[in-house]
Amino acid sequence: MRIDVPARLEPPSAPPAEAWRDPLALLLASTGEGIYGVDLDGACVFINPAGAQLIGYAPGELIGLNMHDITHHARADGTPYPEQACPIFNAFRQGLPCRIDSEVFWRRDGSSFPVEYSSHPIVEDGQVRGAVVTFVDITERKRAADALQRAKNELEERVGERTLALATALKQVRELAAWSETVREDERTRIAREVHDELGSLLVALKMDVNWMDKRLSEQTRRSPEAAEDMRSRMRCKCQNMSRLIENAVDNVGRIITDLRPSILDHQGLWAALEWQAQEFVQSAELALDWCMALGPEGDGPELPEPMAMAVFRIFQEMLSNVGRHARARHLRVVIAVEAGELVLVVQDDGIGAPAQAFEAADAYGVMGMRERARHFGGRIDIASAPGAGTQMRLRLRLPAQGLGQ
């Protein structure tokens, strides 16, 4: 078998030597950064195409021209930039290299662009001969940095606002909690005083009457028939007096219990309790009452969960309390209705009214308490008032599905 031996492989032909004759020129032409050199007078010795294009010139137009006068003659605000203050020239005049990203270069058309540049002295035989400057347009970088700074400032502003709002809300909650504790303590004091003054005195009187009867009964056996008959008459009077004292004690106990939690709320429900409370209030305050309850075709309102019913009742009590304390009214209108799955409760008076800011004051604890109760169940309190125009307080509360019969 004959095997042909291939001829010896020749190495590939090398590129023409002319293409690599000036590697420095190739490097300057291929980079995207601007690069130029200046002599000790600041005149341009060379500049690459990218640098010349960035400032709007052809490379050949800049050779021999003072580069400070061409592209670095003014600051960003347009004020003159003296040559002796130029960091680029200080690189060869004082031998101080620099890197700057807070200045601008100027184009041929008079516009400027933010630039990052560096200047390094060129030293030959121990003597500074000039400087090489590299520069790049950082417009996009500045734009991104400015946008980032704006976003940061906006975020800090929002955080500050939220922090202030949170601090204010926390302060209000603390003040409301302190006020609530004060109210509870005052209520405890009032109940203790009433128990002491009313029930205590009644029970003492009863005890004295019982002691008197015991003593007289022990003496009865030693008396004459006439005296015994007189004693029986006096004992009957004592018994009648004791009966009256007991009735007063029962009434006082019932009143104290009603103040703590009206039994009508448990026995007849929220709607009857609201009407009873309104009637009690206008009778005590001597006001005319316009009562309107529109709860459905049969007049029966939806059944609310016990915590929600108690919240509505306490809010209604506080609305009436505000009328009694501040309004100086003669007429009171109460509207209770169910509209589109919401309970609407309106208390309106014809009193002296108040500026809107009075209901937003930091010490308007009654209003704050009502709003907190309503907010807990997803409701809200709206107040409309003006001096001389009376006040309207409106509770809007979304009813639960089971309360709507759904």
Secondary structure, DSSP 8 states (H G I E B T S, - for coil): ----------------GGGGS-HHHHHHHH-SSEEEEEETT-BEEEE-HHHHHHTT--HHHHTTSBHHHHHSSB-TTS-B--GGG-HHHHHHHS---EEEEEEEEE-TTS-EEEEEEEEEEEEETTEEEEEEEEEEE-HHHHHHHHHHHHHHHHHHHHHHHHHHHHHHHHHHHHHHHHHHHHHHHHHHHHHHHHIIIIIIHHHHHHHHHHHHHHHHHHHHTTS-HHHHHHHHHHHHHHHHHHHHHHHHHHHHHHHHHHHHS-HHHHHT-HHHHHHHHHHHHHHHHT-EEEEEEE--TTS------HHHHHHHHHHHHHHHHHIIIII--SEEEEEEEEETTEEEEEEEE-S----GGGGGSTT-HHHHHHHHHHHHTT-EEEEEE-TTS-EEEEEEEE--GGGGT-
